[in-house]
Amino acid sequence: MKTDMTVKIGTLKLKNPVMVASGTFGAEYRKLIDVGSLGAIVTKTITLKGRAGNPPPRVAETSSGMLNSIGLENRGLDDFIRNKLPLFPSGKTALIVSIAGDKETEFIQMAEELNKIKKVAAIEINLSCPNVKHGAREGLVAQDEEASYNIVRAVRASTKLPLVAKLTPNVTDIARVAVAVEKAGADAVLAVNTFAAMAVDIDTKKPKLGNVTGGLSGPAIKPIALKMVWDIYNKVDIPVIGAGGIMNYCDAAEFMLCGASAIQVGTATFVNPNTACEIAAGIGKYCAENGVKKVSELVGNINIGAL
């Protein structure tokens, strides 16, 4: 039996639920893997103007994971449209552009420009990068329900493209923020971004990251991310996209059973560039072997009865 692997995010229809996460996958990968086997590619987060990013070192390995502190280094929207966007292949694999800004007007301007580009299938609003501050305020946009609502609402009014709101796990109740962005017009919620963390070199007595702290990703965060996906799934009516330590199709299936309609693969790509493609194939095989007619049947289909 062949399983229907398609999923919908707002008006966007994906061939399968597997995406590659922002900041972990560049256009160069098209030379290494079968990009056409993916449901979507999410670009590295771009800002209106270029940013230099955080001081090095920017990456450090940890137990069952890694820390990063890139700081949204990029050359800005104009450079992305002119030099980066043409490198991504056109075809049935959707291209989702991740954006961030310091104020609403920047988000609006980027959304308006991207709305004109046929190649762009959706926008991911990065409300949760752990390495930057929102304007003059401490903290992340996604740690503030009102700020999250206002930015998503502003972007919603600026584009017809499907919108994914990327949330931080560094909050007391992530579901409350998810409800806020749903009310503001988001078509989906992405959970989760990295956890704020740090590591220390005991020989030098210095932090292993130049920015002192960074974002923790990889298998270490998976159990917490699963719980947050489950929390959000039970509070919103829009699709949840799961992320956080997905290394194989079994991890992906767990996220879907906990309520994720689609998933994103990030850190695993650094270990094996072909991981996302293998996960897409693995989910298809898992569904076929278990008599699943539509991959959407997995979503939230966890047995929480008496063990």
C-alpha positions, 0 to 999 in steps of 0.5 A, a space after each residue: 500500500 502506498 501512503 499519501 505523504 502530502 501535508 498542508 501548511 495553510 495554502 501550502 501543500 508539501 509532498 511530504 512532512 520533512 523539512 530542513 531547518 533554517 541555518 543548517 542547510 545551504 543551496 550548496 547541498 543540492 550538489 550532495 543530496 536529492 533535494 527533490 525528495 524533501 518536503 521543504 527547504 527553510 533558508 538561513 534567517 535573513 534580516 533587512 540589513 546585513 549583520 556581522 553576527 557574534 564573535 567566534 568561537 560560534 560552535 561547540 560540541 556538547 553531550 548529545 548535542 551542540 551549541 551555536 551562537 551565530 547571531 544571524 550573520 547574513 548580508 541582508 535581504 537585497 543580497 539574498 534576493 540577488 545572490 542567494 535565492 537563485 541558487 536554490 532549485 525550483 521544483 516541487 520542493 517548497 522554499 520557505 524563507 526565514 526572516 527576523 528583525 528588530 522592529 515591526 517595520 523591518 518584518 513588514 518590508 521583508 514580507 512585502 518584498 518576498 511576497 513578490 517572488 514566485 519562488 518563495 512558497 512561505 515565510 518563517 518568522 523567526 521570533 526566537 533566535 537566542 543570540 540577539 535581542 529584540 530592539 532595546 529590550 532584553 529577551 526574545 520576541 517569542 518570550 512576549 505574547 503581545 510582541 509575538 502577536 503584534 509582529 505576526 499580525 503585521 506580517 500577516 497584513 503584508 503578505 498572502 504567503 503562508 506564515 510559520 511562527 518559530 517559537 522559543 522553548 525558553 518560556 514558562 508556557 509555550 502554548 500561550 505564545 502559540 495561541 497568541 500567534 494563531 490569533 494573529 494569523 499564523 498558518 503554523 507554529 514551529 516548535 522548538 528553536 534551541 534552548 539557551 545554554 553554555 559550556 566551559 573549558 576548564 583548562 582555560 576557564 573560559 566559555 567555549 563560545 565567544 558570545 558566552 551563551 548560545 543555543 543548544 540543539 541535538 538529541 539532548 533536547 528531544 524529550 523536552 521538545 516533544 512535550 512542548 509540541 504536545 502542549 501546543 497541539 492541544 491548544 491550537 487548531 493550526 498545524 504544529 511543525 516539530 523540531 528538536 533533536 530529530 536524528 532519524 525517522 523514529 524521532 520524526 514519527 514520535 514528533 508526529 504522534 505528539 501532534 506535529 503535522 511536519 518536522 524539521 531536521 537541523 543538527 543531524 544534517 551536520 553529521 550526515 547531509 543526507 539525513 533529511 532525505 533518509 527520514 523522508 524515506 523512513 517515514 514512508 516505509 513506516 507508514 506503509 508497514 503499519 497500514 497508514 493510508 495518509 501520513 496525516 493519520 499519525 498526527 496526535 495519534 498517541 495512545 495515552 490510555 492506561 499503560 
